[in-house]
């Protein structure tokens, strides 16, 4: 049920699965597991989805504020070290 609410609200935008907005950077361990042909269909789910939602909202706010000053700011994508810090 929570998954459906996230897709309905646009937090998980699956309308265009090839969009760059659907990219999640993977650490070397996760990437090797993801690409492992012996584990077809391997998926991962963040243990703290709210961290990623909060990260996206904060990044969006920073980009809006930069745009109001006439500055184009690239979207920031969290890396594993950012997420590790949030779990401590």
N, C-alpha and C positions, 0 to 999 in steps of 0.2 A: 504494500500500500504506500509506503514512504517513497519507493522508487517512482511510482506513478505520479505522486505529488511533485517530485523533483522534475520529472519530464514535462508535466503539465505547466509548471511555473517557468520553464525555460532554463533552469539551472543545469540540467543535463540535456543539451540540445541535440537530439538524434534525428532531426529532420534532414540534416545534411551530414552524413557520417564521414564524408571526405573533406569536410571543412577543417582548416588549420586550427579553428577554435576547439576542436575535439582532441587535440594533441596533448599527450601527457608525457613528459620526459621520464625516462626510466633509468634507474641506476644499472650498472653493468650486470648485476646478478639478475634483476628482474628482466632486463633485455634478453639475456641468454635463455632464461626460462620461457619468455614469450616467444622467442624464435625457435625453440626446441621442437623439432618435428615429431618427437616421441610423445609430446603432450598436446595433441590437437585440442583446440578449444580452451586452452589455459587462459584464465582471466584473473584479474586481481581487483580487489575492492579496497579502497582506503579504509583504514580503521577509524578515521575521524573525518568523515565527509564534511562535517561542519567547518573544519579547518580550511578545506579547499573553497567552500562557499564564502567564508569570511575573507580568504585571501583574494578571491576574484572581486568581491565587493570593494575591498580596500584598494586594489589595483585600479579598478574602474574609477573610483573617486579621485585618486591621484591623477589619472589621465584627464578627467573632467576639469579638475583644478588647473592643470597645466594648459589645457586647451583654452580656458578662460583668460590665460595670460598670453595666448597666441603661440604656445609651444606645443609641438607635436611630440607626444611621449609614447614610445613603444609599449606594448603590453608586456608585462613581466610574467614569466611562467615559473612557478616554484620548482626548486630542485630538491633532491632527496635530503640534502643537509638542512634546508629550511624546515622540511617536514619532521626530520629527526629532532630538531630543537623544540618543536611544538609538542612533542610527545614526552619530553623530560619534565 
